[in-house]
Amino acid sequence: MRLEEFKNLADKYGRQKASSQEKLSMDIFLSKVQKANSSLVVPLSSEKREKLLNTINNRIHKPSRNRLWVKRSYGIAAIFAAIITLAFFTDLFSSKVTTIIAEKGEKKEIKLDDGSVILLNGNSQLSYNHDFTEARLVKLKGEAFFKVAKNPEKPFIVESSSLRTRVLGTSFNIKNYEGERAVVSVNTGRVEVTPKAYPKKKVILTKNEQVTYTRNFSARVSKENSEDFNAWTRKMIILKQASLGSTATILENWYNVHINFAQDSLRTLKITGKFKDEKLKNILKSIALIKNLQIDSTNQKHIIIRTKPAAE
């Protein structure tokens, strides 16, 4: 994260406008700052710290009569004071690494300096170095579709939760959410996929080929239309004999909801369907009709799927 990006995040945090993910990121960061600050060799003097607080406060906020706002501003200034104190001993802001987060219900497009374009799915995160001086390396948590600019002299490498994917220039989709089966699907070109824990189980994929890794990293290579695997980039959900459990996870990431099953056995039910930019309630109605289920909700964000009661 660069300094300017952190300033924006700190400002949102102070005004209580930060998202849940941004709040979590800031809380984790402040915790690290606090631990590091306690062991600094050359901490700022109290006089210099107070002067720094006043200077930052005057620069990042206009005068306000709202006492609560002033209190928040002071808190933000304190954050920057801690950062500047810490900056002498870390490369926190000298680093050119950027982290992009797409929360549940979001999708983001990222354009890299080498000309590559990445589409980030909901509940996913991508980190990368801007200049790519040593390697074209990005780190992924979740799912993304990559359109990689060709560069034979510098491979493009994606490190995800359990896989390392290497290409020269191609387009492909990686789905590697924590706790789920990892899937890589190739649209164009040639892709090398290697499980981090089992390098010998490396596979080479070409157009319209996919590899799915089970929890023990057994590889299953299939040949299907890869457009179906990145249908999410076109606002489409395509289900082919998908379990209701995995379907629920897709819907949670798409619509930022939480789905529970009244009976665990319902998770294994298989469903096939195609939905184009459809409202969640319509998808749930279709699922309920096809599988004879009942959909309840405690609120707009919490959905319960249960067996439909037998008619009396």
ABEGO torsion letter per residue (X at the ends): XBAAAAAAAAAAAAAGABBAAAAAAAAAAAAAAAAAAAABABBBBAAAAAAAAAAAAAAABBBBABAAAAAAAAAAAAAAAAAAAAAAABAAAABABBBBBBBBGBBBBBBBAAGBBBBBBBGBBBBBBAAGAABBBBBBBEBBBBBBBBBAABBBBBBBAABBBBBABBBBBBBBBBGBBBBBBBABEBBBBBBAABAAABBBBBBGBBBBBBAAGBBBBBBBBAAAAAAAAAGBBBBBGBBAAAAAAAAAAAAGBBBBBABAAAAABBBBBBBBGBBAAAAAAAAAAAAGBBBBBABAABBBBBBBBBBX
